[in-house]
Amino acid sequence: MRVAVVMTVLALCSTLVGADELFDQGKKVFMEEAQPSCAICHALKDAGSTGAIGPDFNDLKPTEEQVFNAVNGGVGIMPDFSETLSQEQIKAVSHYVSKAASR
């Protein structure tokens, strides 16, 4: 019984570590890897960005799916980043923005 509990706790901890890595990867995409940088246009407290061209994510609090769709296809004046970012980068930045904005 104890072994099962320990294994469950370890599995949960490894999931949390993976989520933190995805968050960190997404922050790097938001700040550095996307060209132009997401921080130029969007405000997000966690990133220290104050962009005023696009929506303020602190107010909007988008879901991961909303961010993914916007980055993957563009919306309004925002360009489509699917040609310049990998699907892994888009997933990471989508995760980061949705989690950081909901804090």
Biopython code that builds the backbone (N, CA, C, O; Angstrom):
import numpy as np
from Bio.PDB.StructureBuilder import StructureBuilder

atoms = [
    (1, "MET", "N", (0.826, -1.198, 0.000)),
    (1, "MET", "CA", (0.000, 0.000, 0.000)),
    (1, "MET", "C", (0.870, 1.262, 0.000)),
    (1, "MET", "O", (0.624, 2.196, -0.763)),
    (2, "ARG", "N", (1.885, 1.276, 0.861)),
    (2, "ARG", "CA", (2.761, 2.452, 0.936)),
    (2, "ARG", "C", (3.491, 2.685, -0.378)),
    (2, "ARG", "O", (3.686, 3.825, -0.800)),
    (3, "VAL", "N", (3.891, 1.597, -1.015)),
    (3, "VAL", "CA", (4.597, 1.728, -2.284)),
    (3, "VAL", "C", (3.685, 2.379, -3.315)),
    (3, "VAL", "O", (4.132, 3.235, -4.078)),
    (4, "ALA", "N", (2.428, 1.992, -3.349)),
    (4, "ALA", "CA", (1.477, 2.576, -4.300)),
    (4, "ALA", "C", (1.301, 4.070, -4.046)),
    (4, "ALA", "O", (1.243, 4.858, -4.989)),
    (5, "VAL", "N", (1.216, 4.459, -2.784)),
    (5, "VAL", "CA", (1.068, 5.876, -2.438)),
    (5, "VAL", "C", (2.309, 6.651, -2.851)),
    (5, "VAL", "O", (2.200, 7.733, -3.429)),
    (6, "VAL", "N", (3.474, 6.115, -2.564)),
    (6, "VAL", "CA", (4.728, 6.778, -2.935)),
    (6, "VAL", "C", (4.827, 6.911, -4.458)),
    (6, "VAL", "O", (5.232, 7.959, -4.961)),
    (7, "MET", "N", (4.469, 5.878, -5.178)),
    (7, "MET", "CA", (4.527, 5.930, -6.645)),
    (7, "MET", "C", (3.566, 6.982, -7.193)),
    (7, "MET", "O", (3.891, 7.681, -8.152)),
    (8, "THR", "N", (2.397, 7.095, -6.592)),
    (8, "THR", "CA", (1.419, 8.095, -7.024)),
    (8, "THR", "C", (1.948, 9.502, -6.779)),
    (8, "THR", "O", (1.829, 10.370, -7.643)),
    (9, "VAL", "N", (2.521, 9.727, -5.623)),
    (9, "VAL", "CA", (3.083, 11.043, -5.288)),
    (9, "VAL", "C", (4.222, 11.385, -6.242)),
    (9, "VAL", "O", (4.308, 12.515, -6.723)),
    (10, "LEU", "N", (5.082, 10.437, -6.514)),
    (10, "LEU", "CA", (6.187, 10.682, -7.445)),
    (10, "LEU", "C", (5.682, 10.997, -8.850)),
    (10, "LEU", "O", (6.224, 11.871, -9.526)),
    (11, "ALA", "N", (4.667, 10.299, -9.279)),
    (11, "ALA", "CA", (4.092, 10.565, -10.599)),
    (11, "ALA", "C", (3.513, 11.968, -10.665)),
    (11, "ALA", "O", (3.689, 12.669, -11.661)),
    (12, "LEU", "N", (2.825, 12.379, -9.612)),
    (12, "LEU", "CA", (2.259, 13.732, -9.573)),
    (12, "LEU", "C", (3.357, 14.783, -9.565)),
    (12, "LEU", "O", (3.239, 15.805, -10.241)),
    (13, "CYS", "N", (4.408, 14.548, -8.820)),
    (13, "CYS", "CA", (5.518, 15.504, -8.763)),
    (13, "CYS", "C", (6.195, 15.634, -10.119)),
    (13, "CYS", "O", (6.544, 16.741, -10.530)),
    (14, "SER", "N", (6.387, 14.521, -10.822)),
    (14, "SER", "CA", (7.034, 14.605, -12.131)),
    (14, "SER", "C", (6.151, 15.353, -13.121)),
    (14, "SER", "O", (6.665, 16.033, -14.009)),
    (15, "THR", "N", (4.834, 15.242, -12.986)),
    (15, "THR", "CA", (3.915, 15.991, -13.840)),
    (15, "THR", "C", (4.053, 17.481, -13.565)),
    (15, "THR", "O", (4.062, 18.286, -14.497)),
    (16, "LEU", "N", (4.159, 17.852, -12.306)),
    (16, "LEU", "CA", (4.300, 19.265, -11.950)),
    (16, "LEU", "C", (5.612, 19.832, -12.458)),
    (16, "LEU", "O", (5.651, 20.971, -12.924)),
    (17, "VAL", "N", (6.682, 19.064, -12.377)),
    (17, "VAL", "CA", (7.969, 19.523, -12.890)),
    (17, "VAL", "C", (7.869, 19.736, -14.395)),
    (17, "VAL", "O", (8.368, 20.740, -14.903)),
    (18, "GLY", "N", (7.237, 18.815, -15.121)),
    (18, "GLY", "CA", (7.060, 18.963, -16.557)),
    (18, "GLY", "C", (6.269, 20.212, -16.904)),
    (18, "GLY", "O", (6.580, 20.901, -17.876)),
    (19, "ALA", "N", (5.236, 20.507, -16.101)),
    (19, "ALA", "CA", (4.427, 21.700, -16.338)),
    (19, "ALA", "C", (5.255, 22.953, -16.127)),
    (19, "ALA", "O", (5.127, 23.915, -16.883)),
    (20, "ASP", "N", (6.106, 22.954, -15.106)),
    (20, "ASP", "CA", (6.966, 24.113, -14.860)),
    (20, "ASP", "C", (7.951, 24.314, -16.005)),
    (20, "ASP", "O", (8.235, 25.450, -16.382)),
    (21, "GLU", "N", (8.469, 23.233, -16.558)),
    (21, "GLU", "CA", (9.384, 23.339, -17.690)),
    (21, "GLU", "C", (8.671, 23.931, -18.897)),
    (21, "GLU", "O", (9.240, 24.760, -19.607)),
    (22, "LEU", "N", (7.444, 23.518, -19.136)),
    (22, "LEU", "CA", (6.669, 24.052, -20.252)),
    (22, "LEU", "C", (6.400, 25.545, -20.050)),
    (22, "LEU", "O", (6.461, 26.329, -20.997)),
    (23, "PHE", "N", (6.104, 25.927, -18.806)),
    (23, "PHE", "CA", (5.892, 27.336, -18.457)),
    (23, "PHE", "C", (7.151, 28.143, -18.761)),
    (23, "PHE", "O", (7.081, 29.205, -19.379)),
    (24, "ASP", "N", (8.303, 27.634, -18.325)),
    (24, "ASP", "CA", (9.577, 28.337, -18.558)),
    (24, "ASP", "C", (9.912, 28.425, -20.042)),
    (24, "ASP", "O", (10.396, 29.453, -20.516)),
    (25, "GLN", "N", (9.653, 27.341, -20.775)),
    (25, "GLN", "CA", (9.891, 27.361, -22.221)),
    (25, "GLN", "C", (8.993, 28.397, -22.891)),
    (25, "GLN", "O", (9.424, 29.133, -23.779)),
    (26, "GLY", "N", (7.741, 28.439, -22.448)),
    (26, "GLY", "CA", (6.794, 29.393, -23.022)),
    (26, "GLY", "C", (7.183, 30.833, -22.748)),
    (26, "GLY", "O", (7.017, 31.704, -23.603)),
    (27, "LYS", "N", (7.701, 31.082, -21.551)),
    (27, "LYS", "CA", (8.144, 32.437, -21.219)),
    (27, "LYS", "C", (9.297, 32.855, -22.130)),
    (27, "LYS", "O", (9.377, 34.007, -22.557)),
    (28, "LYS", "N", (10.181, 31.916, -22.419)),
    (28, "LYS", "CA", (11.310, 32.209, -23.306)),
    (28, "LYS", "C", (10.808, 32.528, -24.723)),
    (28, "LYS", "O", (11.320, 33.434, -25.379)),
    (29, "VAL", "N", (9.806, 31.775, -25.183)),
    (29, "VAL", "CA", (9.227, 32.064, -26.500)),
    (29, "VAL", "C", (8.598, 33.451, -26.477)),
    (29, "VAL", "O", (8.814, 34.241, -27.396)),
    (30, "PHE", "N", (7.827, 33.757, -25.443)),
    (30, "PHE", "CA", (7.140, 35.046, -25.316)),
    (30, "PHE", "C", (8.131, 36.207, -25.324)),
    (30, "PHE", "O", (7.895, 37.221, -25.981)),
    (31, "MET", "N", (9.228, 36.064, -24.604)),
    (31, "MET", "CA", (10.184, 37.161, -24.429)),
    (31, "MET", "C", (11.261, 37.233, -25.513)),
    (31, "MET", "O", (11.693, 38.327, -25.878)),
    (32, "GLU", "N", (11.703, 36.075, -26.036)),
    (32, "GLU", "CA", (12.893, 36.066, -26.882)),
    (32, "GLU", "C", (12.731, 35.411, -28.248)),
    (32, "GLU", "O", (13.193, 35.952, -29.253)),
    (33, "GLU", "N", (12.085, 34.262, -28.296)),
    (33, "GLU", "CA", (12.138, 33.452, -29.506)),
    (33, "GLU", "C", (11.171, 33.892, -30.601)),
    (33, "GLU", "O", (11.498, 33.798, -31.783)),
    (34, "ALA", "N", (10.000, 34.365, -30.230)),
    (34, "ALA", "CA", (9.055, 34.858, -31.243)),
    (34, "ALA", "C", (9.591, 36.163, -31.810)),
    (34, "ALA", "O", (10.055, 37.029, -31.069)),
    (35, "GLN", "N", (9.523, 36.295, -33.115)),
    (35, "GLN", "CA", (9.985, 37.520, -33.778)),
    (35, "GLN", "C", (8.874, 38.058, -34.663)),
    (35, "GLN", "O", (8.530, 37.406, -35.649)),
    (36, "PRO", "N", (8.301, 39.204, -34.367)),
    (36, "PRO", "CA", (8.623, 40.071, -33.244)),
    (36, "PRO", "C", (8.186, 39.447, -31.914)),
    (36, "PRO", "O", (7.301, 38.593, -31.864)),
    (37, "SER", "N", (8.825, 39.897, -30.860)),
    (37, "SER", "CA", (8.546, 39.384, -29.523)),
    (37, "SER", "C", (7.109, 39.683, -29.115)),
    (37, "SER", "O", (6.587, 40.763, -29.391)),
    (38, "CYS", "N", (6.483, 38.727, -28.463)),
    (38, "CYS", "CA", (5.108, 38.914, -27.960)),
    (38, "CYS", "C", (5.041, 40.102, -26.997)),
    (38, "CYS", "O", (4.036, 40.810, -26.929)),
    (39, "ALA", "N", (6.136, 40.302, -26.256)),
    (39, "ALA", "CA", (6.191, 41.358, -25.241)),
    (39, "ALA", "C", (6.097, 42.759, -25.839)),
    (39, "ALA", "O", (5.734, 43.703, -25.137)),
    (40, "ILE", "N", (6.413, 42.907, -27.105)),
    (40, "ILE", "CA", (6.318, 44.218, -27.748)),
    (40, "ILE", "C", (4.862, 44.670, -27.831)),
    (40, "ILE", "O", (4.558, 45.849, -27.647)),
    (41, "CYS", "N", (3.979, 43.738, -28.104)),
    (41, "CYS", "CA", (2.570, 44.079, -28.332)),
    (41, "CYS", "C", (1.645, 43.813, -27.144)),
    (41, "CYS", "O", (0.611, 44.466, -27.008)),
    (42, "HIS", "N", (2.007, 42.867, -26.288)),
    (42, "HIS", "CA", (1.095, 42.426, -25.227)),
    (42, "HIS", "C", (1.627, 42.729, -23.829)),
    (42, "HIS", "O", (2.819, 42.584, -23.557)),
    (43, "ALA", "N", (0.720, 43.152, -22.952)),
    (43, "ALA", "CA", (1.053, 43.342, -21.542)),
    (43, "ALA", "C", (0.818, 42.027, -20.806)),
    (43, "ALA", "O", (-0.211, 41.374, -20.980)),
    (44, "LEU", "N", (1.796, 41.653, -19.981)),
    (44, "LEU", "CA", (1.692, 40.466, -19.141)),
    (44, "LEU", "C", (2.608, 40.667, -17.942)),
    (44, "LEU", "O", (3.829, 40.726, -18.087)),
    (45, "LYS", "N", (2.015, 40.771, -16.759)),
    (45, "LYS", "CA", (2.785, 41.064, -15.542)),
    (45, "LYS", "C", (3.961, 40.121, -15.352)),
    (45, "LYS", "O", (5.075, 40.570, -15.080)),
    (46, "ASP", "N", (3.728, 38.815, -15.491)),
    (46, "ASP", "CA", (4.789, 37.841, -15.236)),
    (46, "ASP", "C", (6.015, 38.085, -16.113)),
    (46, "ASP", "O", (7.143, 37.836, -15.689)),
    (47, "ALA", "N", (5.799, 38.566, -17.319)),
    (47, "ALA", "CA", (6.895, 38.831, -18.252)),
    (47, "ALA", "C", (7.457, 40.237, -18.090)),
    (47, "ALA", "O", (8.500, 40.561, -18.658)),
    (48, "GLY", "N", (6.768, 41.074, -17.315)),
    (48, "GLY", "CA", (7.203, 42.458, -17.172)),
    (48, "GLY", "C", (6.964, 43.272, -18.436)),
    (48, "GLY", "O", (7.587, 44.314, -18.634)),
    (49, "SER", "N", (6.061, 42.796, -19.292)),
    (49, "SER", "CA", (5.810, 43.493, -20.554)),
    (49, "SER", "C", (4.605, 44.417, -20.428)),
    (49, "SER", "O", (3.646, 44.134, -19.709)),
    (50, "THR", "N", (4.686, 45.524, -21.146)),
    (50, "THR", "CA", (3.635, 46.538, -21.069)),
    (50, "THR", "C", (3.137, 46.956, -22.448)),
    (50, "THR", "O", (2.631, 48.065, -22.622)),
    (51, "GLY", "N", (3.279, 46.068, -23.423)),
    (51, "GLY", "CA", (2.845, 46.375, -24.782)),
    (51, "GLY", "C", (1.391, 46.803, -24.811)),
    (51, "GLY", "O", (0.580, 46.320, -24.021)),
    (52, "ALA", "N", (1.059, 47.711, -25.722)),
    (52, "ALA", "CA", (-0.298, 48.253, -25.795)),
    (52, "ALA", "C", (-0.915, 48.115, -27.189)),
    (52, "ALA", "O", (-1.972, 48.686, -27.456)),
    (53, "ILE", "N", (-0.264, 47.365, -28.074)),
    (53, "ILE", "CA", (-0.800, 47.186, -29.425)),
    (53, "ILE", "C", (-1.864, 46.089, -29.426)),
    (53, "ILE", "O", (-2.947, 46.256, -29.987)),
    (54, "GLY", "N", (-1.539, 44.972, -28.792)),
    (54, "GLY", "CA", (-2.472, 43.849, -28.699)),
    (54, "GLY", "C", (-3.167, 43.841, -27.348)),
    (54, "GLY", "O", (-2.942, 44.727, -26.523)),
    (55, "PRO", "N", (-4.014, 42.840, -27.121)),
    (55, "PRO", "CA", (-4.738, 42.765, -25.848)),
    (55, "PRO", "C", (-3.802, 42.642, -24.640)),
    (55, "PRO", "O", (-2.717, 42.068, -24.730)),
    (56, "ASP", "N", (-4.246, 43.189, -23.527)),
    (56, "ASP", "CA", (-3.568, 43.053, -22.237)),
    (56, "ASP", "C", (-3.986, 41.701, -21.676)),
    (56, "ASP", "O", (-5.144, 41.510, -21.306)),
    (57, "PHE", "N", (-3.045, 40.761, -21.613)),
    (57, "PHE", "CA", (-3.380, 39.418, -21.161)),
    (57, "PHE", "C", (-3.785, 39.359, -19.697)),
    (57, "PHE", "O", (-4.502, 38.446, -19.291)),
    (58, "ASN", "N", (-3.335, 40.320, -18.901)),
    (58, "ASN", "CA", (-3.728, 40.352, -17.491)),
    (58, "ASN", "C", (-5.228, 40.568, -17.353)),
    (58, "ASN", "O", (-5.856, 40.033, -16.440)),
    (59, "ASP", "N", (-5.795, 41.349, -18.255)),
    (59, "ASP", "CA", (-7.238, 41.612, -18.244)),
    (59, "ASP", "C", (-8.012, 40.537, -19.005)),
    (59, "ASP", "O", (-9.072, 40.096, -18.560)),
    (60, "LEU", "N", (-7.482, 40.122, -20.143)),
    (60, "LEU", "CA", (-8.178, 39.178, -21.012)),
    (60, "LEU", "C", (-8.238, 37.763, -20.420)),
    (60, "LEU", "O", (-9.252, 37.076, -20.541)),
    (61, "LYS", "N", (-7.149, 37.341, -19.784)),
    (61, "LYS", "CA", (-7.031, 36.000, -19.205)),
    (61, "LYS", "C", (-7.452, 34.907, -20.210)),
    (61, "LYS", "O", (-8.395, 34.156, -19.962)),
    (62, "PRO", "N", (-6.739, 34.832, -21.342)),
    (62, "PRO", "CA", (-7.131, 33.873, -22.376)),
    (62, "PRO", "C", (-6.857, 32.429, -21.961)),
    (62, "PRO", "O", (-5.987, 32.158, -21.134)),
    (63, "THR", "N", (-7.615, 31.514, -22.552)),
    (63, "THR", "CA", (-7.361, 30.093, -22.331)),
    (63, "THR", "C", (-6.168, 29.675, -23.179)),
    (63, "THR", "O", (-5.747, 30.394, -24.085)),
    (64, "GLU", "N", (-5.640, 28.516, -22.871)),
    (64, "GLU", "CA", (-4.527, 27.984, -23.654)),
    (64, "GLU", "C", (-4.950, 27.775, -25.111)),
    (64, "GLU", "O", (-4.173, 28.030, -26.030)),
    (65, "GLU", "N", (-6.171, 27.315, -25.311)),
    (65, "GLU", "CA", (-6.682, 27.094, -26.665)),
    (65, "GLU", "C", (-6.812, 28.406, -27.437)),
    (65, "GLU", "O", (-6.493, 28.453, -28.625)),
    (66, "GLN", "N", (-7.274, 29.468, -26.782)),
    (66, "GLN", "CA", (-7.398, 30.765, -27.450)),
    (66, "GLN", "C", (-6.037, 31.282, -27.899)),
    (66, "GLN", "O", (-5.894, 31.778, -29.017)),
    (67, "VAL", "N", (-5.042, 31.166, -27.029)),
    (67, "VAL", "CA", (-3.698, 31.634, -27.382)),
    (67, "VAL", "C", (-3.140, 30.784, -28.525)),
    (67, "VAL", "O", (-2.584, 31.312, -29.488)),
    (68, "PHE", "N", (-3.295, 29.468, -28.408)),
    (68, "PHE", "CA", (-2.789, 28.567, -29.450)),
    (68, "PHE", "C", (-3.378, 28.929, -30.805)),
    (68, "PHE", "O", (-2.648, 29.017, -31.792)),
    (69, "ASN", "N", (-4.671, 29.136, -30.863)),
    (69, "ASN", "CA", (-5.324, 29.461, -32.136)),
    (69, "ASN", "C", (-4.855, 30.799, -32.688)),
    (69, "ASN", "O", (-4.663, 30.931, -33.897)),
    (70, "ALA", "N", (-4.668, 31.791, -31.828)),
    (70, "ALA", "CA", (-4.208, 33.109, -32.278)),
    (70, "ALA", "C", (-2.775, 33.041, -32.801)),
    (70, "ALA", "O", (-2.473, 33.609, -33.851)),
    (71, "VAL", "N", (-1.899, 32.359, -32.086)),
    (71, "VAL", "CA", (-0.494, 32.261, -32.493)),
    (71, "VAL", "C", (-0.368, 31.397, -33.753)),
    (71, "VAL", "O", (0.439, 31.687, -34.636)),
    (72, "ASN", "N", (-1.158, 30.356, -33.822)),
    (72, "ASN", "CA", (-1.074, 29.405, -34.930)),
    (72, "ASN", "C", (-1.716, 29.913, -36.223)),
    (72, "ASN", "O", (-1.419, 29.397, -37.300)),
    (73, "GLY", "N", (-2.585, 30.912, -36.131)),
    (73, "GLY", "CA", (-3.241, 31.376, -37.355)),
    (73, "GLY", "C", (-3.308, 32.876, -37.514)),
    (73, "GLY", "O", (-3.748, 33.374, -38.550)),
    (74, "GLY", "N", (-2.876, 33.604, -36.494)),
    (74, "GLY", "CA", (-2.992, 35.055, -36.526)),
    (74, "GLY", "C", (-4.416, 35.476, -36.232)),
    (74, "GLY", "O", (-5.354, 34.695, -36.392)),
    (75, "VAL", "N", (-4.572, 36.724, -35.799)),
    (75, "VAL", "CA", (-5.898, 37.284, -35.537)),
    (75, "VAL", "C", (-5.774, 38.805, -35.589)),
    (75, "VAL", "O", (-4.854, 39.373, -35.001)),
    (76, "GLY", "N", (-6.693, 39.464, -36.288)),
    (76, "GLY", "CA", (-6.600, 40.919, -36.429)),
    (76, "GLY", "C", (-5.268, 41.300, -37.062)),
    (76, "GLY", "O", (-4.895, 40.769, -38.108)),
    (77, "ILE", "N", (-4.553, 42.225, -36.421)),
    (77, "ILE", "CA", (-3.247, 42.645, -36.953)),
    (77, "ILE", "C", (-2.105, 41.736, -36.510)),
    (77, "ILE", "O", (-0.972, 41.885, -36.967)),
    (78, "MET", "N", (-2.411, 40.793, -35.617)),
    (78, "MET", "CA", (-1.378, 39.860, -35.156)),
    (78, "MET", "C", (-1.043, 38.870, -36.268)),
    (78, "MET", "O", (-1.939, 38.263, -36.854)),
    (79, "PRO", "N", (0.254, 38.708, -36.557)),
    (79, "PRO", "CA", (0.631, 37.772, -37.621)),
    (79, "PRO", "C", (0.488, 36.305, -37.192)),
    (79, "PRO", "O", (0.405, 35.990, -36.005)),
    (80, "ASP", "N", (0.463, 35.442, -38.174)),
    (80, "ASP", "CA", (0.481, 33.995, -37.976)),
    (80, "ASP", "C", (1.931, 33.591, -37.711)),
    (80, "ASP", "O", (2.813, 33.874, -38.521)),
    (81, "PHE", "N", (2.173, 32.937, -36.593)),
    (81, "PHE", "CA", (3.536, 32.531, -36.233)),
    (81, "PHE", "C", (3.824, 31.071, -36.587)),
    (81, "PHE", "O", (4.886, 30.555, -36.240)),
    (82, "SER", "N", (2.896, 30.401, -37.273)),
    (82, "SER", "CA", (3.078, 28.973, -37.549)),
    (82, "SER", "C", (4.240, 28.683, -38.492)),
    (82, "SER", "O", (4.734, 27.557, -38.540)),
    (83, "GLU", "N", (4.673, 29.677, -39.231)),
    (83, "GLU", "CA", (5.818, 29.482, -40.136)),
    (83, "GLU", "C", (7.155, 29.738, -39.438)),
    (83, "GLU", "O", (8.196, 29.286, -39.915)),
    (84, "THR", "N", (7.135, 30.457, -38.315)),
    (84, "THR", "CA", (8.391, 30.829, -37.661)),
    (84, "THR", "C", (8.601, 30.168, -36.303)),
    (84, "THR", "O", (9.720, 30.153, -35.789)),
    (85, "LEU", "N", (7.530, 29.620, -35.716)),
    (85, "LEU", "CA", (7.641, 28.891, -34.457)),
    (85, "LEU", "C", (7.204, 27.453, -34.669)),
    (85, "LEU", "O", (6.296, 27.182, -35.454)),
    (86, "SER", "N", (7.848, 26.537, -33.971)),
    (86, "SER", "CA", (7.446, 25.130, -34.056)),
    (86, "SER", "C", (6.140, 24.934, -33.279)),
    (86, "SER", "O", (5.758, 25.780, -32.470)),
    (87, "GLN", "N", (5.474, 23.832, -33.527)),
    (87, "GLN", "CA", (4.252, 23.522, -32.786)),
    (87, "GLN", "C", (4.553, 23.375, -31.293)),
    (87, "GLN", "O", (3.707, 23.700, -30.461)),
    (88, "GLU", "N", (5.739, 22.892, -30.947)),
    (88, "GLU", "CA", (6.143, 22.778, -29.544)),
    (88, "GLU", "C", (6.287, 24.165, -28.911)),
    (88, "GLU", "O", (5.879, 24.376, -27.769)),
    (89, "GLN", "N", (6.869, 25.106, -29.656)),
    (89, "GLN", "CA", (7.005, 26.472, -29.149)),
    (89, "GLN", "C", (5.634, 27.124, -28.980)),
    (89, "GLN", "O", (5.395, 27.833, -28.002)),
    (90, "ILE", "N", (4.739, 26.883, -29.934)),
    (90, "ILE", "CA", (3.398, 27.464, -29.855)),
    (90, "ILE", "C", (2.644, 26.881, -28.675)),
    (90, "ILE", "O", (1.944, 27.610, -27.972)),
    (91, "LYS", "N", (2.771, 25.586, -28.443)),
    (91, "LYS", "CA", (2.131, 24.950, -27.283)),
    (91, "LYS", "C", (2.699, 25.535, -25.987)),
    (91, "LYS", "O", (1.951, 25.820, -25.051)),
    (92, "ALA", "N", (4.009, 25.711, -25.936)),
    (92, "ALA", "CA", (4.648, 26.245, -24.738)),
    (92, "ALA", "C", (4.199, 27.679, -24.450)),
    (92, "ALA", "O", (3.861, 28.001, -23.311)),
    (93, "VAL", "N", (4.192, 28.534, -25.459)),
    (93, "VAL", "CA", (3.806, 29.932, -25.233)),
    (93, "VAL", "C", (2.322, 30.025, -24.888)),
    (93, "VAL", "O", (1.918, 30.890, -24.111)),
    (94, "SER", "N", (1.520, 29.150, -25.455)),
    (94, "SER", "CA", (0.091, 29.127, -25.139)),
    (94, "SER", "C", (-0.129, 28.742, -23.681)),
    (94, "SER", "O", (-0.947, 29.341, -22.983)),
    (95, "HIS", "N", (0.604, 27.747, -23.240)),
    (95, "HIS", "CA", (0.542, 27.315, -21.838)),
    (95, "HIS", "C", (0.996, 28.453, -20.918)),
    (95, "HIS", "O", (0.333, 28.768, -19.930)),
    (96, "TYR", "N", (2.118, 29.052, -21.253)),
    (96, "TYR", "CA", (2.670, 30.132, -20.436)),
    (96, "TYR", "C", (1.697, 31.301, -20.302)),
    (96, "TYR", "O", (1.401, 31.737, -19.189)),
    (97, "VAL", "N", (1.204, 31.803, -21.415)),
    (97, "VAL", "CA", (0.320, 32.974, -21.374)),
    (97, "VAL", "C", (-0.938, 32.681, -20.566)),
    (97, "VAL", "O", (-1.340, 33.492, -19.731)),
    (98, "SER", "N", (-1.563, 31.532, -20.806)),
    (98, "SER", "CA", (-2.810, 31.229, -20.085)),
    (98, "SER", "C", (-2.563, 31.074, -18.594)),
    (98, "SER", "O", (-3.375, 31.534, -17.790)),
    (99, "LYS", "N", (-1.469, 30.442, -18.203)),
    (99, "LYS", "CA", (-1.175, 30.252, -16.773)),
    (99, "LYS", "C", (-0.729, 31.568, -16.125)),
    (99, "LYS", "O", (-1.189, 31.905, -15.034)),
    (100, "ALA", "N", (0.149, 32.300, -16.777)),
    (100, "ALA", "CA", (0.652, 33.556, -16.214)),
    (100, "ALA", "C", (-0.453, 34.592, -16.088)),
    (100, "ALA", "O", (-0.481, 35.347, -15.116)),
    (101, "ALA", "N", (-1.353, 34.638, -17.042)),
    (101, "ALA", "CA", (-2.438, 35.624, -17.017)),
    (101, "ALA", "C", (-3.486, 35.306, -15.946)),
    (101, "ALA", "O", (-4.187, 36.200, -15.473)),
    (102, "SER", "N", (-3.587, 34.039, -15.571)),
    (102, "SER", "CA", (-4.602, 33.661, -14.583)),
    (102, "SER", "C", (-4.112, 33.759, -13.150)),
    (102, "SER", "O", (-4.862, 33.454, -12.223)),
    (103, "ARG", "N", (-2.886, 34.173, -12.951)),
    (103, "ARG", "CA", (-2.325, 34.299, -11.590)),
    (103, "ARG", "C", (-2.858, 35.526, -10.900)),
    (103, "ARG", "O", (-2.499, 35.794, -9.754)),
]
sb = StructureBuilder()
sb.init_structure("model")
sb.init_model(0)
sb.init_chain("A")
sb.init_seg("    ")
for serial, (resi, resn, name, xyz) in enumerate(atoms, 1):
    if name == "N":
        sb.init_residue(resn, " ", resi, " ")
    sb.init_atom(name, np.array(xyz, "f"), 0.0, 1.0, " ", f" {name:<3s}", serial, name[0])
structure = sb.get_structure()
